[in-house]
Amino acid sequence: MAIEIKQLLIKSNVVDEEDDERADDRNSANANIKQDVLRECRRLILEMLSDKGQR
């Protein structure tokens, strides 16, 4: 099954003031999500390149 990523939209909100503890938690969660997305993109790209090489 082919998976094609044409567009990735990221919605963000900018907050002027925020509790430092909450900000740290959000930054950590955002970093984890970013790493997960990048890991999955790399996996899909490698899979597509592998499939293309096998043809």
KAJORA-V627833 format. One record per helix or strand of 2 or more residues. SS is the DSSP state (helix for helix, strand for strand). FROM is the first residue (numbers start at 0). LEN is the number of residues. If there is no record, write none. Layout:
# KAJORA-V627833
ss->SS from->FROM len->LEN
ss->SS from->FROM len->LEN
This chain:
# KAJORA-V627833
ss->helix from->19 len->35
